[in-house]
Amino acid sequence: MEPLKTVEGRAYPLGVKNVDTDMIIPAKWLKTISRVGMGKGAFEAMREVSGNVFDDPEYQGSPVLIAGDNFGCGSSREHAAWALNDMGIKVVIAPSFSDIFSGNAFKNGILTVVLPQEAVDRLMEVAKTDPIHVDLETQTVTTPFQDRFRFELDPFRKACLLGGLDEIGLTLERTGGIDRFEQRRDAEQPWIKPVLA
Amino acid sequence: MTQARTLYEKIWDAHVVETREDGTCLLYIDRHLVHEVTSPQAFEGLRMAGRKVRRPDLTLAVPDHNLPTTARVDGEGHRLPIKDPEGAQQLAALEKNAPEFGIKYIGATDKEQGIVHVVGPEQGFTLPGTTLVCGDSHTAAHGALGALAFGIGTSEVEHVLATQTLQLKPSKTMEIRVEGQLGPGVTPKDVILHVIGVIGTAGGTGHVIEYRGNVFEEMSVEGRLTVSNMSIEGGARAGLFAPDEKTFAYVKGRPMAPKGADWEAAVAYWKTLKTDEGATFDRSVVIDAAGIVPTVTWGTSPEDVVPITGTVPAPESFADATKRAAAEKALEYMGLSAGQRMQDIEVQHIFIGSCTNSRIEDLRAAAAVVKGHKVDPRIRQALIVPGSGLVKLQAEAEGLDKIFLDAGFEWREPGCSMCLGMNPDKVPAGERCASTSNRNFMGRQGPGSRTHLVSPAMAAAAAITGHLTDIRTMAGEMA
């Protein structure tokens, strides 16, 4: 995973609430066995509407997306995060995110920034004309107009994003503990193993 | 004395391998269900890193999402190919990956094949008190049996395959208590649609919901599966029901469930799995059962619910500005206008199926309404898609297939089907479907499709009348 430290650039001012994973990447794009190439299908239905932010030359290639409440609700498809990655989006800013989506985003090196609605409204305004700056180290979003919004971030996620760390590799270092847990459990609750013919 | 704990906290605590300073836990996973759509990249990741599956014996693979629901073998029993090359490639990947990594695989033509969330409980793979995950958000369904079950993304699928654990922080707890007497025609589907209407699609975000109160206690295990299944539609990653005698009776004797002395030990443990007296929830929602009526959705979010006796709401009726804008968009997409009576809305498609409503009780409820009637000629397609091959065989043994076929329904092979538009079963653009599935998102059942979420009985009623229908007006038709 690529380390993520700062992101500077324009932002898609989407602002819509309840952007579900079917909107981010419709089901027909899920029939792949690869993690790349899904940017083409991202926000497909929204892009059919003329004047949409994704096809506006003003915002082409923006690394930031600003959305409304409950971004990424719906299915667990990680394809939603892969599609955003494929579009070059590194940061999504919204008042709230679905739990599964924010986990998937993080595991693909995408930062989800939770800010109050007023801050999101302000960034939406700025995004129409100017770039915004996201700094992971200081956990802030800033604009050229002296706006400065601090966001909360889980310390573990922060360390993983900053270092580009592989979570599976980190867990495999804990194998001894997992072994001990299994031994104790198999002794105490032998019924827990499924009867697989 | 130990501190009073909720059911969720008990299951969570029993699975913590290690806790980090920041509160993140390494949580042990007892059961992993794998399907064809969210697993190929995970297996590929393992292969690239030279990693093995840690516990293939705790893993079960079943294809469901993109399988066509038409015949899978020809007259001579030969397997028919999947026409869509990408779907075929995903299925082929699972067929190759499962044996390569030593995972038990239920194949597309096996009689046990079905939707993962139907197969897990049916096979006794899902057990109370276990942690169960799958790369699918409707994994929440398994909470009906008292399993802590939740959907995960593909990176987490890979993580569980490699380590049999997940790195997680505990969720907040939420109790949804429905008390009192449900009215006639009100099914578990109506209850959960009503609940989502009350809490909203983000109402449960960050929480695990425990369903409590007499209505849920009296509900059958299959009804509980319908309710818990849609926890994710209320934003909660998992739902839970305390296991009780109904749960034990449901699990007992299933192929993968414990037997003999193991069974006795398991039940003794499961009986301890209930929220302690005095335990507190971070959030509590109490709903009067008498206030729930047969419920339908009007918009493009599962929180867009209204009683079947109601009308399409006016966007101006929402105080919140973003909700108002969303409602305007939803009405435009759905081709509806404010004030229209829900019962006047004509539908062209009927879908009875999905991990929410494709079990035998669902098919019985639909058949009870359909019996002796014909599908309205204005309906273009009416599908019955059993949740598994075993549900299909059971229904056929009861003669339900004949009732549906006589009425003009199609009787299909098990799979996710028209729930999500990634197999040949789709609702065409601009057409409307009364669907027993779980999501009415824009384009969910196919590009431009319009979905109204309903119970199996209400879907069956709409098939007969050609429009959304209050099941209570079809007196004597209710199961």
Interface residues (C-beta under 8 A of the other chain):
Chain A: V16 K17 N18 D20 D22 M23 P26 A27 K28 L30 K31 T32 I33 S34 R35 A45 G68 D69 N70 C73 G74 S75 S76 R77 E78 A81 S96 S98 D99 I100 G103 N104 K107 N108 D154 P155 F156 E167 I168 L170 T171 L172 R174 T175 G177 I178 F181 E182 R185 Q189 P190 W191 I192 K193 P194 V195 L196 A197
Chain B: V17 E18 R20 D22 T24 L26 Y28 D30 R31 V37 T38 P40 Q41 E44 G45 A49 R51 R54 D57 L58 L60 H65 N66 D84 E86 G87 Q89 Q90 A93 K104 G124 F125 L127 T130 G135 D136 S137 T139 G151 I152 G153 T154 S155 E156 E158 H159 A162 T163 Q164 T165 Q167 K169 S171 T201 A202 T205 G206 I232 G235 R237 P255 M256 A257 P258 K259 D262 W263 A265 A266 Y269 S301 T322 K323 A325 A326 L420 G421 M422 R439 F441 M442 G443 R444 P447
